[in-house]
């Protein structure tokens, strides 16, 4: 009894001294923020997962270095193998063994849909890049947000961009994925409104070594512009085949389909003139620029930008809520991601504003990150780029 | 930690059911079926659709999943009846991929690549996640035990003997007057029923299935289970499945302790370890940890007098 009370006295004395000396030292005793990064490091998404992982780690490093967070950040990385079965096993390990309060980084829609029930049942927050419309319609009780615009936002914006380039007869060629049909429908609606049309739509099987016959199929209706709706590994094959077939049409694809890392591996003449789109933040915002600087890159693709935003939002939400649990993240995320507070563009900037007692509104590298009640982002700008001599060049922001 | 072990126990049980089913086809009858995941998909989709859309009870759904997979198994067996060895392997692999592509593209069947979500599980709401996992562990262990018992009986019966005969030499069995085609079809029917049941159980456990789930990765894990445990015997199948899940999961805990490697390299290393394990097993214990025990046929040292031919 005596020993116990001596300890308590010493502890409280030390804590009191520390509290007086450095306000943040008290918080350092607080429960750490346990983050589970569950992203594809092998399999079909193995191209994108490592980039997202780096972006998240860079943000956490920056936060740790700044000392403004006051909690330890414990990161556990697991490979989702781009396979729902393997991903569920990995998620269970993250939740039950590492006790993470947030899982971020799932990429394939099927993986997210498989992991999401495990998350909401155990009150773990999940942040994802999966764009399939049904994901946010799952009964996730608020435990899920995604930074990727849904098919409606993307299809409509991309359609307007393509039409603004003078395309009248759009040909779509892409993989079979949950976003394939909805994207086509929204593109169709926009093209029709602009006096054009979607003249052909071909869905191909991923992992093929050539798409020559699919290209012939899409070219049969003589489109004057091509919308490539695939991921990086297959889009590269399509671009090569288009080059070989000497088809010199305007081409548009998602920024993640031709990230700089992929462009570096193909001859510049193959990728010349390809245009890319990605969700983006305000022009005046510095989030995109800081995300690039943090990673030492000139341009970043949509996935990297979104990964940056998950890490920043998780840190800011926990700082705002004062608790590092999944429930706290679920209840508080919208208090830092949107609203009338001071606009902040990085996690560290936001932490400083919070410490100063301000309300904040995080504006991310991938967009304003304002979430509606089902966890979809409620609107964003789009950043368009063009490939010239194997490098991505900024075109415009809409 | 214990909740995690329970969930992995369920996974191991479902792997074991698949390994048991696979053992009838591949281990006993020697028919190399790489389309495992296709039958798993049939079971999962049949049960998922029936319970979700038509409101069937889960038990009926699982039974229907097993029956549906079995019927498809019979059809595949009849189509491939003249194929053996590598040829059969490649056609069955093609069957599984066909299933996956059909389910991805025929959106009207089960939402295509969006998958089926919200598949009911027994007392999922009432028990909460941890209670539900425990209950399901019980169900899966019971199902594994039941199948083990049934397949053990099968293995020791004349039926099992004929299957082993087909595996060793089809023509000899034919000469002995057995209808080889019929036996092969029956082996497929029984084995794929177990695969379908595993698929149905998996769907009810995780509540979500999608075509991406039915990639060949799972087939390889089960193949590895059988090779590790010992092809051709049921104990080996169960032990192998548990070992594979243990191995897959334990590498998660070991890899982070290896210094100087990044998470990406760690992930690749896990896959390499699995390949190395397979190679080591094939090199050092080609017949698995628990080799199949065959009845020894004793050749008497000399011919008894009563049987010797009299001049």
Interface residues (C-beta under 8 A of the other chain):
Chain A: X37 X41 X42 X49 X50 X53 X77 X78 X79 X81 X82 X83 X84 X85 X86 X88 X89 X90 X92 X93 X95 X96 X97 X108 X109 X110 X111 X113 X114 X117 X118 X121 X122 X132 X134 X138 X139 X176 X177 X178 X180 X181 X203 X205
Chain B: X1 X3 X4 X7 X8 X11 X101 X104 X105 X107 X111 X112 X113 X114 X115 X117 X118 X128 X129 X202 X206 X207 X208 X210 X211 X212 X213 X215 X217 X218 X248 X249 X252 X263 X264 X266 X267 X268 X270 X271
